Amino acid sequence: MVHRAIVDGLFTLPADGSAPHLLVSKCRDCGSLAFPARKRCAACSGVGLDVEQAPAEGTIYSWTVIRELGGPRPDFQPYVIGQVDLAPGLRVQGIVDMDPGRVAIGQRVVTGLIRPFGPDLEADVVTYCFVPVDGGAA
């Protein structure tokens, strides 16, 4: 199946099955990185930015479990949102695709793909997530 990104320009979709990379902007003036990619640098207000691929591997800085609110729903499964350091000065947030009881600060993760939540989205639409480097997904 050919996948489509939930938002164009957010990450790469390698056809060979390798890890996707988030697309970041890098300021030519101060070197700051930003995700998602921007048109103006938040650090120095420069407009000379290049879009680059972020490293696919990083470490978990912080995380939380999203639990059901507003009453029981039989289709809801708790999931993890984490902040991941991918490079010095580049901390991004995303779904961590693993059991909440196995997530740890400092854990190595790699960018992966996951189908987005929601019953109205088409089956071929994907978004990025983070999975443990050891391959022990949920």
N, C-alpha and C positions, 0 to 999 in steps of 0.2 A: 504494500500500500504506500502511495506517495503521501507524505505529510505536508500540512500547511501550518505555518506559524500563526499563533493566535493574534500576534501583532507583528507586522512587517518591520524589519530592521532592528528587532530586539535581540536576536541570536541567529547563529548559523544553523542550517539544516543539512549536515553532511550526508550525501547519498550513499557513502560507503559504510554507514553504520557507526562511524567513530563518534566520539563525544562532541556535542555541540559546544560552541563558544558564545558567550555573551558578547555583544558588540558595545564597546565603550568609546567615549570621546577622550582624546588626549590633547591637552593644550600645548601648542608649540612654544608658547611664551614661558609657562611655569611648570609644565610637565604633569599637571594634575589630571587624574583620571575620573570619569564620571559615568555612572550607569543609571538609567539609560543614557545613550549618547545625546549630547546637547549641542546647541548652536553657539552658546556663549559659556565661557568658563566661569564657574561659580566662585573660584578662588581669586582670579585676577581680572575678571570681566573681559578677557581676551576673546577675539572672534576667530583666531587661527586655530581651529581644531581639526584633528584627523580622527577618523573612525578606525579602530583596531579591534582585534579579537582579544578578549581577556583570557588569561590562563584558564584551562578547564578544571584544574585541581586547586582546592583551597582547604581552609580549616574552619570549623564552626566556631564562631565567636560567642553567639548566644542563640537561644531557641525557646519556643513556647509551644504548647499544645493547644490547638483550637478545638474546643468542645462544643457540643450542641447547646444552643440557647433557644428559649421560647417553647419548650415542650418537646416531648419525644417524637422523633421521626425515625422510622425503622430503616430508612436508607442511608442515614448519616453515620459516617465513620470519623472519629477524631483524627486529626492530622497535625503534622509538625510544620511550623514556619520557623526558619532559621536565618540568622545573619551570618554570612560567610565572608571571610577575608580571602580574596582571590589574588591580591597583589598588595604591596605596600600602598596604603592610602586608598584602596578600593575594597569597600565592604558593601555587599549586596544582600538583598533579602529575597527569599524564595521558599517554596515548598521543599521540605526534606523528606524524601520518599523512603521512609523506614519506620519501624515500630517505635513509638515514643519512648518506650522503656530501654531502647538501645542507643539513643542519641546522647552524645557527650560533648561538652565544650572542649575544643582542641582536636576533635575528631577530623580526620582527613576525609574529604568528600570530592566528588567529581561531578561536573555538570552533566545532566541527563535530560531525557524527554519524558513527559507525562501527558496524558490526555487531560484537558482542563475539566474542572467541575461544571456541572450544569446539564440538565436533561435536554436543553435546546441546542447544544453545540453538536456539530457534525463529527462523526467518528474519526475523520482524518486530521482534525485540528489538534495541535499539540502546543504545550508551553514548556519552558525549561523547569527543571527541578534540580535537586542535589541528591546524589546517592552515595553511600559509603564506598570508599576506595576498595575495601575488601570484597565488595559485591553483595554484601548481606542486606539486600533490600527488604522491605516490609513483608 
